[in-house]
Amino acid sequence: MRVPRDPRFDSWWGDFMFKMEKIEIQNPMLTKSNYLCGLECTKLLWITKNDKLRIPEPTEMEKARFKEGYLIEELAQNLFTEKMDLSELDFEEQIEETKRLLKKRVILFQASFLNDDLYSRADILFPVEKDKWDIIEIKSSTEIKNTHLNDLSFQKYVYEKSGIKIRKCIVMHVNPEYIRQGNLEPNEFLMQTDISEKVEEVTSGIEERIENMLEIIKGECPDFLIDDLKTMEYNNLVKDEFMNSLPENNIFQFRYLFTKKAVELYKEGIVKMVEVPDSFKLSDKQKIQKILAKNGGKHIDKKQIKHFLDNLQYPLYYLDFETINTAIPKFDNSKPYQQIPFQFSLHIQEKPEGELKHIVFLANGTSDPRPKFFQALKDNLRDKGDILVYNQRFEKMVFSEGAESFPEFLDWHDKNILPRIKDLMEVFDKFYYYDQKQKGSVSIKYVLPLLSDLSYDELEIHKGDLASSEFERVTYGNVSDEERERVRQALEEYCKLDTLAEVEIVKGLRNCV
């Protein structure tokens, strides 16, 4: 039976989804990924099994992460000798070859097991002692997460149900302290953590959970359960659909209100901010949101805004960075997932509301961009005047990591840069200015439309994660010169708008006071 092909699936991801659909038509089953979905949300589980076309195709950033995960799997494989890799076999062949090779007691990659309605595939099965095996799951993260425990719990259950004895459950993951020097060293880049005891803890009740999930899959689509919000580790289409169904000024838009507290309010029938009883403890910021939800308008603390603006020292440097942060370090003196800056936009203003001078840096070539990046900043930031950023924690981190990796910039960073950085986001994070249209967010994308007509809508690149993935694609991938130049132009336009947005926000705040 052929599954109809959807045009959205014309990609490597679509090919994978298409293959899995055909397998599951022949063998209806609960997979490891299904089980993990079911733990988060039963409605999401049902959709992943019965309504796959509702699942959006991964973003470019997600695709890049998937591909990086495959590279880490290849690195892990290189740490083992005398192994058998079953990944190139089709579904049925993997299962049959697994049965045959288990008897030979060799290291197995992608060993597959189908037991009744349950299916799981192991990254690595490692033979130990006389007749036991260790499960080694390869992850691209730098730490052990709850989802890893449940992942291995399901695997262990299926494998033992299939008749093999499991000794340990191990996660092979990225070593967060690894610093690249020269060629990548897989045995130092990757580390193994035994999580067997924790896996045993989360395994309690697994049989009942699996039976419940199998019943859900066979039935009608279940309703969304509000308590699922407390177990969701990541955003997904079910969460998005629920949030989009809520009215304006709903309780989930309260700034810094824990999800657990919002869920308890919702279960009491309280959906809008104005419905929250006076007896419920709200922070000062949340009280402002509740008042605006009732009365409309904006909250503007002119005294505090004026104090912030009057304390800006000119010339003023409006600054924004773009970075990449790959799991596998690309350059010497860099760690996994370290933010590596490749671009900055700088607007310089000599006096309040004065003319603007724009400077842009965009790394060219495949070498480490940081030395030229920081040198260009050093040449243009001079030695006086405030450096205005939006979310100083990020910019300060990039600066400090750069100074640590390149000591020639350390003195300049400590004495010249750190004392001059000021955070424009402070005005909004501290609620000196708040408009209910922000929906509890202080992101520059929400703030800018309130104070300016500037917009990101017409830009080809309009988000930071997209800027990162596009820079990686055209810099380290195989693309034409025309495509590379087109994307680089789009990157410059995006980063330029980020600092121009800071200029406009300051101008808008001046008009307020």
N, C-alpha and C positions, 0 to 999 in steps of 0.2 A: 504493500500500500504506500503510495507516495503522498507526502505531506505537501500541501500547497506552499510555494515559496513566496515570502513577503519581500517586496523591494527594499525594505529597510535593512534586510539582512545581507546585503551585497557587500560583505566584508569578512575578514577572517573570523570575527566574533559570530557573524551570522552563520558561517559554515559550521562552526562548533555547535551553535544552538540547533541548527537544522539536523546535524548528525544525532544529537541527543534526543530530539523529538522522534526520529525514526526508531531509535533504540527503545524508547519508552512505549511506543505504540505496540511493539512486539513484546516488551517485558515491562508492564506497569510496575513501578517500584518506588521505594523511598530511598533516595541517595543521601550521602553525607551532607551535601549542600542544602537539600530539601529539609533535612532534620534541623540544621542550624537556622534556616528560615522559620521553621515551625516553632522553635524555641522563642524566637523574637515576636512572631505574629502569625496566628493561624490563618488569617485572611491572606497574608503574603504567601504562605505555604500553598494555599489552594490556587492562587493565581500562577505561581511558578510551575504548577503541574497542569493546570487546565486552561489557562488563558495567557499563554506566553507572549502574544502580540501586544499585550498591555505593558510589558516590561520594556522600558526605554533602552535603546542601544547605549552602551557605555560612552561617556565623554572621552575626548581626546586624552585628557589627563588620566582617566581610568585605564584606557587602552595602553598608555605608556607604562603605567604601573604593572599591568598584566604582563607585558613583554619583559619588563625588568624582573618580574617574578620567575619567568622562564629562564632568564639568564642566570639567576641565582641557583635554580635547580641544576643547570648545567655545571656550574661551579661545584655544587655539592657532589654531583656524580663523579667529578674528577678526583674526589677524595677517596674513592673506593676502587679497588681492583677486583678482578675476577667476578664481575657482576653480569647480570642479564637484564637488559632493558626491553620491556614489553610495550613501550609507548607507541611504537609504530604499528602494532597489530590492531585489527578491528576488535569490536566489542566481544564477540563470541570467541575469537582466537585468544584474546587476553585471558579470558576465564579458563579455557582449556589448557593453555600453556602454563598458567599459574599452577594448576593442579599437578601437572607433570613435573615442573621444576621444584615444587615444594619438596618432593622426594629426594632431589639431588642436593638440597641444603646449600644453595648458592645465594648470594646477595641478589635481591630482586628489586627492580625499579618498576613502579606502576603495576604491581601484582593486583589482580582484580578478583573480587568475590561476589557472587550472586547467590543469596540464600533466601529462598522463598520470595518475599517482596522487598528484600533489602539488598542494596548494592553499595559497595565501597571499594575504593582503589587506594593503595598505599603508595606514598612517595618512595619509601624504602622499607623493605622487610629484611632484617639482618639476622641470620641464624646464630644462635647462642646455645651454649651447653649441649646437651645431647639431642633434645627434641623441642627446644623453645625458640622463640623469635622476639626480637625487639622491633617495635614500630618507630621509625624515625620520620617525622613530618617536617618538611622544609617550609619555612616561613620567611618572608622578606622583612618582617618587623624586627625591632631591636629589643623587644620585651615580650614576656608571656602574657597573653590576654585570656579572658574567660572563654572566648570563642574557640581558642586553641584547646582548652580542656575538654569542651564539649565535642569538638572535632575528633580528638583522639578517643574519647569515650565511645562515640558511635563506631569508630573503626574497630576498636578492641572488641566491642560487643559482637559485631558482624563476623570478625575473624574467628573468635572463639566459638561462635555459633556454627561456623563452618568446619570446626574440628581442629584448629591449630592452637597451640599454647603460647600465650603472650607473657614475656617476662617483664619488660619495661616499655613505657611510653615516653618517647624523647622528642623534643622539639629542637631542630637544627635551625638557628636563626642568626641574624646579623649581630656581630659584636659591636656594640655602640662605642667602645673605646678604641676601635681599630683606627689607626692613622696610616694612610697610604704613603709609602716611600718606594718609588720605583714600581716594579711589576706588582700586580695584585697578588697577594698570598692567600689563597682560598682557605687554608687551614688556620689562618689567623683572622681572616675576615668573618668566617663562620664559626659559631660555637654551639655546643650541645648542652641542653638543660633537661635533666630527668624530672618529669612531672607526674610520675606514676601514682604517687600518693594522692595528689590533687585530682587526678583523673578518677581514681576510685571514689572519691567523695562525690563528684558530680554524676557518677554512673548510677547511684541509687535512684530507683524508680524509672530507669530508662525503658524497660520493657513496656510499662504502662503508657509512657509518653509515645513510644513508637506505635503502639496499637491505636492510640487516640489519633495520631497523625494520619495513619492509614485510613481510618474511618472518615476523617475530614476530607482527604483527597477524593474519596469515592462519592461524597455527598454534594450538596449544594454549597455555593460560596458562603462562608460564614460571615457574620457581621463583624465589623471592627470592634475590638475590645479596648476600652480606654486604658486599661492597665498595661496593655502592650507597649504604650509609650515609655513605661519604666524599664522595659527590657530591650528596647531597640538601641543597639550600639551605633547604628548608622542611619542616615536618611534613606528613605525608600519611597516608592510610589504610593504605598498605602498611607504612610505618614503624611506625604504631601497632599493626597486627596482629602484626608481628614482636616488638615490645617486650612486648606483652601475652602472648605465648607463652612468654616466658622465666620461669624460676623466681625466687622471692624471693632477694634478695641476689646478684643477678647482676652481672657485671663492668661492665655499662653503668650501674649505679647508683653506681659509685665517684665520689666528689666530685672534680671537676676532672681527671678522666682523659680525655685527648684521645680523640675518637672513633677516630682512626687507630690508637692503641695498643690500644684495646678490640677493634677489628676484628682486629688481628693476633693477639691472645690467642684470640679466638673461632675463628679459622682453625686454631689449634693444638689445638682441641678443649676449650679452657678456657672454661666458661660461668659457673660459680659463683665467688664471691670466694674461697671456701676452697680452690679448685683452683689458684689463682695460686701459682706456685713462689716460694720464698723468694728466689731469685736475681733475680726481677723487681723493679725499683725502684719502691717505693710511697712516697707522702708520709706524714707522720705521721698525717694525717687518714684516709688510705686504709688505713693499718695498723690504726687503731681500728675501721674498718668491717669489715675482714677478721677481726679478733679477735671482734667481736660476732656476725658471721655464723657463726662456729664455736661460740662459747660461749653466745650469747644474751645477754639483759640489756641494760643501758644503760651508756654511759660518762658519768660525772658528775664533773667536776673541782670539788669543793666549795669549794676555796680560791679559785679564780678567780671562781666564781659569787658567793661571799660578798663578794669584793673589789668586783665590779661593783655588787652591791646596796648595799653599805655606802657607796659613793661617789655614790649618787643623792642629789641635793640637793632637799629639800622646801621649799615645795609642789611636787608633781610634776604635770606637764602631759602627759597621754597624747594625742598628736596624730596625726591621719591626714587626708590630702588625697584628693580625687578631681579629675581633670583631663580636659579634652578636648585633642586635638592634631591639628588639621585641616591638610591640605596647603595649602589656601587660607586665609591668615590672615583671621580674621573682624574683627579689631579693629586700630585704630591702635597703633603701637609693638609689633607682634608679628610674628614670623617664621613661615615655613612649619614645620609640625610642632612648634611651640613648645607646651610643656605649659601650658595655661591653666587655673588652678584655679577651680572653680565651687562647691566644697563642702568643708567640714571638719567633723570631729567632735572634740570636746575634752572629755576627762574630767579634772577637777582633784581632786587628793588632797592634803590639807594635811599629813598625816603617814602613815607606813607603816601600811597596812591600815586607814586612816581612811575616813570617808564620802566618797562621790563626788559631785561636782557636774558635771552634763553640760551642755555648750553646743554648739549646732549652728548652722552657717551653710549655707544653700542658696540660691544666686543665683536671683533672680526677674526675669523680663523678658529682653529680647534684647540689652541693652547690655553693654559690657565688664564682667565680674564682678569683675575684679581690684582696683579701688580699694576697693570695699566689703568684699571678701574680706580684704585685708590690714589694713584699718582695724579690722575686727571682731577679727582676731587681735591687733592691737596693743592693743585695749581689754581683752582678756581674758587675755593672757599675762603681764601685769604686768612687773615688772623683776627678779624673783629666782625661783630654783627651776629645776630641769632640765626641758627639753622632751624627752620620750621619744618616739621614732618607731621604726618598723620599716623599715629600709633608708634610712639617713640620706642616701645619695647622691641619692635622688629628691627628698626634701623640701628638702634644701639647694639643689638646682638650681632648684626652683620658687621658693624664697625669693629666691635671688640674681637670677634673671631678672626677678622682680617688682620688686626694688629697682632694677635697671638701667632698667626701663621707667618706673618711677614714683619719681623721685629723692627725693620727700618721705619715702619709707620707707627710704632708703639708710642714714642714720645709725643709725636704730633697728635695722635688719638687721645692720649690721656690729658694733655695740657691744653690743646687747642680745640678739639672737637667736642668731647663730652660736656664741658662746662657751657657750651653754646647751644646745645640742642633743646628745643622747646616743642611741646606736643600740642598741635591744634585740636586733636581729638579730645583733649581735656575739657574744653568748653562744653562739649556735648556729653561726654561720659559723666561729668559732674552735674549735668542737667542745668548749667547756666542758661542753656538754650535747649528747649525741647518742644517739638511739634508732634501731635498725635499721628501725623502722616508717617513718622519714622517707624511706627509699629514696634517700638522698643529697641530698635537698632540704632547704633551710632556709626555705622558704616558710612564712608564717604559717598557711596552710591545713593544712600537714603538722604543724606544731609544736603548734598549739592543742589538737588532740584528745589529745595526750600529757599535757597539764597541766591540762585543764579539760573539763567536760561541755558547754561551749558549742559550737554547731555552726552552720554556714552552710547546712546542707541544707534547712531549711524556708523559707529566704528566697526571695522571688521574684527578686531581684537578688542574685547570690552571687559575682560576679566584677567586677574593676575595669573591664575593657574593656566589659562589658555595661552597667555603670553609666554609662560615658562615652557609649556609643551611645544609651542610653535618654534621658539628659539632652538630648542633641542633638535626638533625635526629638521630644520633647514641648515643647522650648523653641523650636526654630526650624522645626518642622514644623507641618502643619495637623492638629491633633488637638482633640478636644472638651475642655472644661474639666474634665469628670469624669475623662477619661483622664489628663490632665495632673496632676491632683491625686493620682490613684491611684499614678502612677509616682513622683511627688515623695515620697510617703509611703514607698514602697519604697526609694527612694534614702536617705532619712534612716535607715531601719532598718538598711540595709546598712552605711553609714558608721559608725553608732553601734556596731555589732558589732565593727568593726575596732579601735576604741580600747578597747572593753570586753575584747576579746581580749588586748590588751596588758596590761590590768589583771590579767586572770586568769593570764597567763603569768608576770608578776612574782610574783603570789601563789603560783603553783605552784613557782617557783624557790625562794622562801623556804621552802616546805615541804621542798624537797630538802636544804636546808642547815641 
